[in-house]
Amino acid sequence: MLHKAGLPLNDGMTPDDLINRDMNEAALRVMNDKKLYDREMEQVFARTWLLLYHES
């Protein structure tokens, strides 16, 4: 999902700038950037996760 999220981060970089597809590597920042985390939660998990439970 990051490759489609081309909006710039606080420092002007885009998520695409943090991923080297030729080497199959991602910058460590991908793992701990608050803005990327918030974007993933909104664009990936908010639309795909549904919380269900069963009470017996």
Long-range contacts (C-beta under 8 A, 24 or more apart in sequence): 1-40, 1-43, 1-44, 2-30, 2-36, 2-40, 5-39, 5-43, 7-39, 9-33, 9-35, 9-36, 10-35, 15-39
